[in-house]
Amino acid sequence: MNKFSSHSFLQICVVFLLVSVQLETFAKTANLIDIYRPEVFEIAVLKNRKPVIVYYSKGSCTLCARLQMKLEKMAKENSESFYLARVDLDALPELQEAYGIKSIPTTRAFYKGRMIEEVKGLKWISMSELADKVLRI
């Protein structure tokens, strides 16, 4: 009986550890949003009460991926302040047309449904300024 009890206790500890790691991982990425349908964009960006930085790119753009990694790092470091929404325009070309995205990548900051700032292209300094503006909200 003792052997069974210690085995059960060990299983419970392992499950607890796995759940803790998953929760910690979720907490570190809870402010990252993948937009996979136009309805998700409307809810996650336009109806959000917190500022949202939206990063529009295409999977075929390798430089865009590098910039996205920097934005994700910034978002994780400021998880209480704003959300980062990622939009792959290869998967959602209708958003490119609907929101007039002409340059890849484009980064926009939204607050209470309104666009408050925009950066076109791979301009990290301008993007840092955009994030600073969002952090001051």
N, C-alpha and C positions, 0 to 999 in steps of 0.2 A: 504494500500500500504506500509506503514511503517513497519507493521508487516511482510509482505512478504519480504521486503528488509532486515530486520534484520535477518530473518530466513535464507535467502540465504547467507548472510554474515557469519553467524554461520557455515553453511555447508561448505563454502569455507575455513574457518579457520580450521575446523576439517580435511578436505582433506589435506590441507597444512601441518598440524601437522603430519598426518599419513605418508605422503610422506617424510617429514623431518626425521622422525624416521627410515623409511626404508633406506633412503640414508645414515644415520649415521651408521646403522647396516651394510650396504654394505661396507662402507668405512673401518670399523673395520675388515672385513673379506675378503676384496678384494684380498688379497694376498694368500688366501687359495684355493687350486685347488683340486678337486676330479677327479681322473683319472678313467674314466669308460669305455674307449676303447683304444686300442693300438694307434690309430690315435691321440687321445687327448694327450697321453704321448709324442708322437713325436713333436707335435706342442707346447705344454705347457712346456716341459722340454728341449728337444734337440734343438729346434729352438728359445728358449727364450734368449734374450740379457741380462737379469738379472739373478743373481745366483738363483738356485732352489734347495731346500733341498727336497729330495724324501723319504718319509717314507713308506716302504713296510711292511705290517702286514696282519694279518688275523682276521676276526671278531670273531673267536673262541678264540682268545688270550686275556684274561682279563688284564694281565699285560701290554700288548701292548697298550691297550686303555688308561691306566694311563700315559704311556710315551707319547702317542700321545697328550694328553691334555697339557702336559708340553711344547711340541714342538709347539702346536697351540698358547699357551700363548706367547711364545718367538717370534713366527712369527708375531702375532698381535702387539707386542711391537716394532717390527722392520719392519713394513709394507713397508717402503720405500726402504729397503735394499735387501730383497729377498722374494721369493715365497716359500710356503710349499705345496708340492704336496702329496696327500694321495692316496696310492694304496692298495686296499683290494685284496689280492691274492686269496681269496676264489672266488671272482667275476671275476678275471682276471688271471687264472692260466697260461695262455700263456705268460704273462709278466715274471712270475717267471722263466720259462724255457728260454725264449729269453734273459733275462738279468742275468742269472746264480745266482739267489737268492737261497742260500742254507740254510741260517739261518733266523729265524723269531724272532723278527723284524730285518730288515736291513734298515739302513739310509745311503743315499748317497747324496753327494753334487755335483751338475753339474754347470758348467759355460761355456757358449757358446758351448753347445753340448758335452762337455767332462766331464767325471767323475773326480773330483779332490780330493775327500775324501770319505771314507766309514767307517761305524761303524756297526759291527754285534752284535746282541744281545741287552740286556737291560742295557746298560752302559751309564748312564746319564752324567757322567763326560766326557767321550769321545765324547758324543753328544754335550755337551757344547763347547768343544774344536773345533769340526767341525763347529758349528755355529759361533764361534769367527773367525775362518779362513774365512768363507763366508762373515762376516761383514767387514773384512779387504780388500775385493776385491773392 
